[in-house]
């Protein structure tokens, strides 16, 4: 590793929060076929490396199996051990739509339907055409998977989900939900169980 690469890593935001990369990717962004739906391969050449899925050293203190979202970093962590995690790049809520708190994964969906909330329709009236629901698929805003966040038996209406706009990862553009690359939400969906604890930090 040359000096400039070392300096880049030392300046990365992950260092400031006690997390450093320990390896490259932990999976593929290749094309995959799921029934009648083809998820195209993702071109990662133009993606900031810090937003690609990777194993990292982690010192947040949460128990293995916990999902932690750090909106200010634009990162989500799935804690895998006492000092390790899988880190994913995320898109977060725009100004005024940032949700934070604790919840659990109450249910999971594969290529889920999307039904805009009343606030989403008010924000963008074009969403009204999907008031009855939009079938799952590569053009669906929820992407390939969704993890639905609950408090007790109540659906919070916030989700961890995929996206049909990969360029939104690393940005603050959503209606409050946390979005991941489709390949990454599939990976997270497979790791997380119903009842998984989710912590979304403020800011």
Secondary structure by P-SEA (a helix, b strand, c coil): ccaaaaaaaaacccccccccccccccccccccccccccccccccccccccccbbbbbccccccccbbbbbccccbbbccccccbbbbbbbcccccccccccccccccccccbbbbbcaaaaaacccccccccccccccccccccbbbbbbcccccccccccccccccccccccccccccccaaaaaaaaaacccccbbbbbcc
